[in-house]
Amino acid sequence: MASDEISVPHESVSGESSGQHLPTSETVTAAARLIPNQINYIIVSPKQRGNPVLKFIRSVPWEFGDIVPDYQLGMSACALYLSLRYHNLNPNYIHERLKQLASSYQLRVLLVQVDVKDPYHALKELAKMCILADCTLILAFSHEEAGRYLETYKAFENKPADLIMEKTEKNYLAKVTEALTSVNKVNKTDSATLLSTFMSFNKIVEASEDELSLCPGLGPQKARRLHKVFRQPFLKDFKKSDNTNGQDKSSNKESS
């Protein structure tokens, strides 16, 4: 934004955090290793001078530079910063910024600061805009969260995708527990009880509803739910449903 445009509200943001889990500062710092032939700092447009978000970019270095986006996060990644309050006052601003950006970067992030009480309509329009412009929409509910997103994108620029993927247990007990607890209301205690009673996952699946309900603490409701889940097909029979719909349509025509 231009210096007079950076009148985007800089006061503390009202509202709760988005609840999304970002890596800790220590993790980000450890990830931000020097890599040959790479820009190892965030380049910030002078238009962002005075933005409180800059105070919270602490784990990776940054400096001002003459760039089209607001933040250059790597050789092929950039971000535009937008306050929703500013967007409501100047709805054409972000259209012009996206036009200027075009397809200059492989990854284009629109970092939106949610600083209004009723953001839903504006966010819906911005989501549509990002889909058409092939941008990634990221919401931040505080200046600190926005800063963390920027430094995390930079720190993990050259890291493999599996580094930030959820780590899954490989042993048999963990796999069975994960499968059983995916059923609504079934917890880890129930899973342990079922395994100790039936000794294997196959026997749990083959058990009758009455046998399942006899497990201590499980009860008839959970037993019924488990029994039903085990007997549902893994894949929906789309052909069968299509034939049924066709028969319904033909019967409706005959009756009319």
Backbone torsions as a table, in degrees:
resi	resn	phi	psi	omega
1	MET	NA	150.3	175.9
2	ALA	-67.9	161.5	-175.3
3	SER	-57.6	-35.6	177.5
4	ASP	-78.8	-18.4	179.7
5	GLU	-84.5	-16.3	-177.9
6	ILE	-74.8	18.2	172.9
7	SER	-73.1	12.2	170.9
8	VAL	-54.9	138.1	-172.2
9	PRO	-55.0	126.7	-179.4
10	HIS	-104.4	-0.7	179.1
11	GLU	-72.5	166.0	-177.6
12	SER	-59.0	146.6	-172.7
13	VAL	-88.1	136.5	174.7
14	SER	-87.6	153.4	179.9
15	GLY	110.0	163.5	-175.5
16	GLU	-89.9	162.0	178.8
17	SER	-65.9	155.8	-178.8
18	SER	-69.2	-14.2	179.0
19	GLY	79.8	6.2	179.9
20	GLN	-81.6	142.7	-175.5
21	HIS	-94.7	117.6	177.0
22	LEU	-104.0	156.4	177.1
23	PRO	-60.4	151.8	179.6
24	THR	-70.2	164.5	179.6
25	SER	-60.2	-36.8	179.4
26	GLU	-64.0	-40.9	179.5
27	THR	-64.6	-43.2	179.8
28	VAL	-63.6	-42.8	-179.9
29	THR	-62.6	-43.5	-179.9
30	ALA	-64.8	-32.7	-178.0
31	ALA	-77.0	-23.5	-175.1
32	ALA	-83.1	67.5	179.0
33	ARG	-86.2	152.1	176.5
34	LEU	-70.8	129.5	-178.8
35	ILE	-123.1	127.5	-179.2
36	PRO	-56.4	143.1	176.1
37	ASN	62.2	23.4	177.5
38	GLN	-123.6	152.5	174.4
39	ILE	-82.9	113.0	-172.5
40	ASN	-96.8	28.3	175.8
41	TYR	-149.0	160.0	176.5
42	ILE	-83.0	129.5	174.6
43	ILE	-92.1	127.0	-175.6
44	VAL	-112.6	132.2	177.1
45	SER	-68.0	141.7	176.4
46	PRO	-59.0	-19.6	177.0
47	LYS	-63.5	-20.8	-179.1
48	GLN	-91.5	3.8	179.6
49	ARG	-60.2	127.8	-178.3
50	GLY	96.0	-7.1	178.4
51	ASN	-73.4	124.6	-179.0
52	PRO	-59.3	-19.2	178.9
53	VAL	-57.4	-33.8	-177.2
54	LEU	-61.2	-28.9	179.8
55	LYS	-66.2	-20.7	-174.9
56	PHE	-105.1	7.7	171.0
57	ILE	-93.0	92.1	-170.7
58	ARG	-115.0	-28.4	-171.9
59	SER	-87.1	-14.6	175.1
60	VAL	-131.4	148.2	-180.0
61	PRO	-73.5	157.5	175.7
62	TRP	-148.5	157.4	175.9
63	GLU	-154.8	157.0	-179.1
64	PHE	-73.8	145.3	177.9
65	GLY	-157.5	159.8	-177.9
66	ASP	-82.6	95.4	-178.3
67	ILE	-132.7	160.9	179.0
68	VAL	-76.7	-48.1	178.1
69	PRO	-73.9	176.6	177.2
70	ASP	-78.4	-35.0	-179.1
71	TYR	-139.1	128.1	171.8
72	GLN	-100.1	115.7	-172.5
73	LEU	-97.3	-4.1	179.5
74	GLY	174.3	-171.0	-178.4
75	MET	-65.6	-28.0	-176.5
76	SER	-132.2	18.6	-177.3
77	ALA	-133.4	140.3	179.6
78	CYS	-148.2	170.1	179.4
79	ALA	-142.6	142.6	169.1
80	LEU	-106.8	137.7	179.5
81	TYR	-103.9	135.5	-179.0
82	LEU	-142.7	125.3	171.8
83	SER	-86.7	131.5	179.6
84	LEU	-62.2	-35.3	179.2
85	ARG	-63.7	-41.4	177.0
86	TYR	-67.4	-38.9	179.8
87	HIS	-62.1	-40.0	179.3
88	ASN	-64.5	-29.6	178.7
89	LEU	-84.7	-30.2	-177.3
90	ASN	-133.5	72.6	-173.9
91	PRO	-64.5	-21.3	-178.7
92	ASN	-84.8	-13.0	-175.7
93	TYR	-56.7	-50.7	-174.7
94	ILE	-69.6	-28.7	175.7
95	HIS	-60.5	-45.8	-178.7
96	GLU	-66.3	-39.7	-179.8
97	ARG	-64.5	-40.4	179.3
98	LEU	-67.7	-35.7	176.4
99	LYS	-63.2	-42.2	179.1
100	GLN	-63.9	-37.0	-177.3
101	LEU	-72.1	-38.2	-179.2
102	ALA	50.9	-129.0	-179.9
103	SER	-117.0	39.5	-176.0
104	SER	-67.4	-27.6	-176.3
105	TYR	-123.6	148.5	179.3
106	GLN	-69.0	-41.6	177.5
107	LEU	-112.7	119.2	179.7
108	ARG	-120.2	118.4	-176.7
109	VAL	-108.6	131.7	170.2
110	LEU	-103.8	105.1	-178.4
111	LEU	-91.9	109.0	-174.2
112	VAL	-103.8	124.8	175.4
113	GLN	-88.4	115.7	-179.3
114	VAL	-84.9	99.2	-175.9
115	ASP	-129.4	30.3	173.9
116	VAL	-128.0	158.7	-176.0
117	LYS	-73.3	-35.7	-177.4
118	ASP	-121.4	84.7	-172.6
119	PRO	-91.1	-3.6	-164.5
120	TYR	-64.6	-44.9	-178.6
121	HIS	-64.7	-45.9	-179.3
122	ALA	-63.5	-40.3	-179.8
123	LEU	-66.7	-34.5	178.0
124	LYS	-63.0	-43.2	179.0
125	GLU	-67.7	-39.7	179.7
126	LEU	-67.0	-35.2	178.0
127	ALA	-63.4	-43.8	177.3
128	LYS	-61.5	-43.0	-179.2
129	MET	-61.8	-41.3	-179.1
130	CYS	-67.2	-36.6	177.5
131	ILE	-62.4	-44.9	-179.1
132	LEU	-68.8	-33.8	-177.7
133	ALA	-92.1	1.6	-179.2
134	ASP	57.8	49.7	178.6
135	CYS	-114.2	156.0	174.9
136	THR	-96.3	121.5	-178.9
137	LEU	-92.1	121.7	177.8
138	ILE	-121.7	131.0	179.9
139	LEU	-103.9	134.5	175.1
140	ALA	-123.3	137.9	-176.9
141	PHE	-107.6	9.6	174.0
142	SER	-160.6	162.5	177.0
143	HIS	-64.2	-36.6	179.9
144	GLU	-63.7	-43.3	179.1
145	GLU	-64.1	-39.1	178.0
146	ALA	-62.3	-43.1	178.2
147	GLY	-62.5	-39.4	179.7
148	ARG	-64.7	-39.3	177.9
149	TYR	-61.4	-44.7	-177.8
150	LEU	-63.4	-47.1	-177.9
151	GLU	-70.6	-30.4	177.6
152	THR	-68.7	-42.5	176.2
153	TYR	-58.0	-42.0	-178.3
154	LYS	-69.9	-46.2	-175.7
155	ALA	-64.0	-33.3	-177.2
156	PHE	-100.7	18.4	-176.5
157	GLU	-55.0	-42.9	-175.5
158	ASN	-111.2	20.3	-179.4
159	LYS	-92.3	147.9	178.1
160	PRO	-68.3	154.6	-175.9
161	ALA	-63.2	-33.1	-176.6
162	ASP	-69.4	-11.9	178.7
163	LEU	-66.0	-33.1	-178.3
164	ILE	-104.1	5.1	177.1
165	MET	-78.6	153.0	178.2
166	GLU	-64.1	132.4	178.4
167	LYS	-80.9	127.0	-178.5
168	THR	-108.1	142.6	178.3
169	GLU	-72.2	147.3	-176.2
170	LYS	-104.6	-15.1	-175.0
171	ASN	-77.3	162.1	-173.8
172	TYR	-61.2	-45.6	-177.5
173	LEU	-59.9	-43.3	-179.7
174	ALA	-65.6	-39.8	-179.6
175	LYS	-65.7	-43.6	179.7
176	VAL	-65.4	-42.2	179.2
177	THR	-61.1	-42.2	178.9
178	GLU	-63.1	-40.6	-179.7
179	ALA	-66.5	-45.7	-176.7
180	LEU	-70.2	-40.5	-178.4
181	THR	-74.6	-8.2	174.6
182	SER	-72.9	-16.1	175.4
183	VAL	-79.4	132.7	-175.7
184	ASN	-54.1	132.2	176.3
185	LYS	79.1	-10.0	179.3
186	VAL	-86.9	122.0	-177.2
187	ASN	-107.0	-177.9	-176.3
188	LYS	-66.4	-33.4	177.2
189	THR	-64.1	-42.9	176.8
190	ASP	-61.0	-41.3	-179.9
191	SER	-61.5	-44.7	179.5
192	ALA	-64.1	-39.1	178.9
193	THR	-64.1	-43.7	-179.8
194	LEU	-63.7	-42.1	-179.4
195	LEU	-67.8	-39.6	179.6
196	SER	-70.1	-26.2	-179.6
197	THR	-82.7	-46.1	-174.0
198	PHE	-100.7	-12.2	173.3
199	MET	72.8	-15.6	177.4
200	SER	-155.3	158.6	-179.9
201	PHE	-66.7	-38.1	179.9
202	ASN	-58.8	-42.2	-178.8
203	LYS	-69.8	-31.4	176.0
204	ILE	-64.6	-44.2	-178.7
205	VAL	-65.0	-38.4	-176.3
206	GLU	-80.2	-12.4	-176.7
207	ALA	-66.9	150.1	176.5
208	SER	-79.1	167.8	179.0
209	GLU	-61.8	-38.9	179.3
210	ASP	-65.9	-41.3	179.1
211	GLU	-64.5	-39.4	178.4
212	LEU	-66.0	-40.4	-177.0
213	SER	-68.5	-18.1	179.3
214	LEU	-78.5	-11.3	178.0
215	CYS	-66.5	133.2	-178.5
216	PRO	-57.5	127.0	176.3
217	GLY	83.0	-5.8	-177.5
218	LEU	-82.3	-52.7	177.0
219	GLY	81.7	163.4	-175.8
220	PRO	-67.4	-33.0	-177.2
221	GLN	-66.2	-50.8	179.0
222	LYS	-65.1	-38.4	179.5
223	ALA	-61.7	-43.0	179.0
224	ARG	-63.7	-42.0	-178.9
225	ARG	-65.4	-45.9	178.7
226	LEU	-61.2	-47.5	-178.8
227	HIS	-59.3	-39.4	179.3
228	LYS	-68.2	-42.6	-179.5
229	VAL	-62.9	-42.2	-178.0
230	PHE	-64.7	-21.9	-176.6
231	ARG	-105.3	6.7	174.6
232	GLN	-84.6	144.5	177.4
233	PRO	-67.8	145.2	178.9
234	PHE	-68.3	-34.1	-179.6
235	LEU	-119.2	137.3	177.8
236	LYS	-73.6	138.0	178.9
237	ASP	-84.5	89.7	-176.1
238	PHE	-66.4	-34.7	-179.5
239	LYS	-63.2	-41.2	-179.3
240	LYS	-64.9	-42.6	-179.5
241	SER	-67.3	-35.4	177.9
242	ASP	-65.6	-42.0	178.8
243	ASN	-63.9	-38.8	178.6
244	THR	-63.9	-43.4	178.6
245	ASN	-63.2	-38.3	179.4
246	GLY	-66.0	-39.4	177.9
247	GLN	-65.3	-39.5	178.6
248	ASP	-62.2	-41.3	-179.0
249	LYS	-65.9	-41.7	-178.6
250	SER	-67.4	-38.5	178.7
251	SER	-65.9	-35.4	177.6
252	ASN	-65.7	-38.1	179.5
253	LYS	-66.4	-40.8	-178.9
254	GLU	-65.4	-40.2	-178.9
255	SER	-68.6	-30.8	179.6
256	SER	-77.2	NA	NA
